[in-house]
Amino acid sequence: MSLNARIGRIETLLERAEPSAVELATALLDLYGEGLTRIMAAADDDLAARLADDDLVAHLLLLHDLHPVDVRTRVTEALRGTGAEVVAVDHDLVRLRLDGCHCSAATVERAVRDAAPEIERVEIERPPALIPADSLLGART
């Protein structure tokens, strides 16, 4: 089962769970989070990077705000070669500028969400046209 499928299953179960079951899940998350905090504190940079490269472990690190690579760097790396440039990262928002037509907006947005699942909004700015439409549609004399 894929990571996204597992996460979806957990979310579905939590929605249907009794309050005591949700409390139990929260307590377990806190316990595992403390364990991960200790692991990351003891890990050298090489081990931390290798842990962050694993999709499942990276998700757990993100869940507990322990990922060793900041959002901007993860998004920038994910967009390398797409023609998209990171303009700003602000909490749950990433603002991008698409340069040319290397990739579709949907492809770029998917890359951002895969690299930084904590991002809730992606805004894409397109560069101005080479020839402004106003000049093409100007008044005829």
N, C-alpha and C positions, 0 to 999 in steps of 0.2 A: 504494500500500500504506500502511495506517495506521501510525502510530508504534508502537502496541502490537503490531501484526503484525510489524513490523520487529524489535522487541526480542525477541519470541518466537522469531523465526527465528534471530537471533543466539544466543540461549540454547540452542536446539536444536543448532545447529552446534558450539558450544563443548563441549556434552556429548559429542559424537561425535568431537571433534578429538583429534589426537595431542598429547602434551605439548609438543612443539616449536611447534606451531601456537598453542596456548594461550599459550605464552611470547611468541610474536610478537604476538599480540593484546594481551597485557598491556603489552608495550613500546610498541606504537602508542598505547594508551590513555594511558600515561604521557607520551608525546611530545605528544599532542593536549591533554592536561590542562595541561601546561606552557604551551602556546600559549594556551589559554583563560585561564589565570591572568594572562598578560601582557596579553591583551586587556581583561580585567576591571579590571586595575590601571590601565590607560590610559583606560578609559571614564569619562565623567562620569556623574552619577546618572541623567540623562535617558536616555542610551544604555543604561546597565545595566538600567533599567526596561523599555525597549523590547526588549532582548534577552531578558529574562526573560518577556516576554509571548508570545514565540513558543514553541509547544509543543515543537518539536524542540530548539531552543537551550536552553530551560528544562531539558529532560531532561539534556542534556549538562552544564549547569551543576550540576545536582543530583548527577550521577554523579561530578563532581570537587569536590564540596563548595564550589561557588562561587556558588550562587544568592544574589542580593542581598537577597531577602526571606526573613525567618526563617519557620520552620515554623508557629508559632502564628499569625502574621499571614496566611499563605496559607490556613490552615485556617479561620480566622475569616472571611475574605473569602468563601471558598467556601460557607460555611454561612449567609451573610446571607439573611434572609428565610425560613429553614427552621424556625425555632423551636428550633434546637439551639444550645447554649451550650458553649464550650470551657471545661472545668473545669481540665484540666491537660494539659501536653505534657511527656513524659519520655522522651527518647531515641527509641525506636521505638514508643511508646505515646501515643495521644491518648485522653483521657477526656472524654466529652461528657455533657451533661444535656439531655434532650428535654423541652421545655415545650409541652404541648398535643399536638395530633396533626396538625401541619402537613405532616409528611413521615414516610415509613416509615423504620425503622432502616436498611434496606438502601439506600435513597436517600441518606441522610445518610452512611453508611459509604462509598458510592461517591464522593460529593463529596469526602470527606476524602482518599481514595486518589488521586483525580485531581489534587487540589491538592498533595498531599505523598506521592509514591510511596515515599518512604523510610520511611513509617509502616507498620509490620507488624501492629500490633494497635490496634483501635478498641473501646473499652469505652463502653457507653451506659447512663447512669443514667436511670431514668424517675422523674418526680415522684410523690410519694405521691398516692393517690386522694383526691378531695375528701371523700368519706365513707368512713372506714375500714371495711373489710369486717367487722372484729370487731364494730363497733357494729350492723351489719345482721344479723349472725348470733348476736347475744347470746342468753343463756339466756332462755327464755320463762317467765313466772310464771303 
